[in-house]
Amino acid sequence: MLYFSIVLSQFVFLQLMKRSIKHDPQACSKKMLPIQDALQILSGKWKLPILVALMFDVKRFSDLSKEIPKITDRMLSKELKDLEMNKLVKRTVYDTFPVTVEYTMTEYGRSLKKVIEALGEWGEKHREKIMRE
């Protein structure tokens, strides 16, 4: 979580620097509040891997469990509930025997695509920079 927070904070800082915004403590605080909200929703080890797994396809619980290495079923269930509560993931239960449950990214959740891609690009560049030095 700390690493993710640092990465996102650096990303936001660089975006603000590109705009050449003069430092204004009140404006800075106003900008940081939604960033902290976003970090709160996306924080943790598992939320981003779950969102990436759901980005392009509908998945059953077992599919997600297999696709995300080392996540326990209990943790996957908890994180999916959090993501559903924040309207990023939709859970659909089908009346079959046994019951079928599918998860998909909501339209609102898909709005994170550019953010996730930007984090990935920054992470690749950061990894290359660190490996070179």
Secondary structure, 3 states (H helix, E strand, C coil): CHHHHHHHHHHHHHHHHHCCCCCCHHHHHHHHHHHHHHHHHHCCCCHHHHHHHHCCCCEEHHHHHHHCCCCCHHHHHHHHHHHHHCCCEEEEEECCCCCEEEEEECHHHHCCHHHHHHHHHHHHHHHHHHHHC
